[in-house]
């Protein structure tokens, strides 16, 4: 899915997986990574992306 690029949605971005990855290649186990999985929770927005940008440290974890 593409990343959310709507500036008004930024307060609604949350981290699904912080600095880790879950892959079928390792049995679905958590593996450390430089990248985090981020999603936009705005209604109708399907944005989801992986990034290692510094702004991830300011985002809350998804519940």
N, C-alpha and C positions, 0 to 999 in steps of 0.2 A: 504494500500500500504506500501511497505517496505521503510525504511529510505535510503537515499543516503549515500553510504559509500566511494565514490570516492573523495580522497583528492583534486584533481584538480577542482572539482565542488564547493567546499566551497565558493568561491567568488560569486557564483550564487544562494546561498540559500537566501530565503526571508521569512518573517513572514506573514502568511495569517490572523491569529487571535492571537493577543498578549494578553497573560494572561486572556483568556476568552474561553468560549465554547458556541456553538449554538446547541441546542438539540430539537428534536421533542417532547420530554417529557415536555418541558417548552414552547411549542408553537413557537419554533424557535428564541426565544428572547436571547439576549446576557446575559450570566451568568459569573460572575467572576470565575477565576480558577487559580491554580498555574501553569498550563500547557499552552503552546503556540503551534499553528499549523504552521509547517514549511514545505516549499516545495523547491525542486531544480528546477531551471528554465533552466538547461542545455538541449539542444536539445536531444530528445530521452530518457532522464532520467525521470522516473515516480515516483521518490522519494517524499514521503509525510509522515510526522510523527508528533506526538505530543510529546513535551518534556518540562521539567522544568529546563533544564541545563542553566548555567549562560551565555553560549555563545550566547544565544538568544538576550541578551541585546546589542550585537555588530552587529546584523543583521538588515538590512533595512526592512521596511514594504513593502509589495507588493503594486503595484499601481493599 
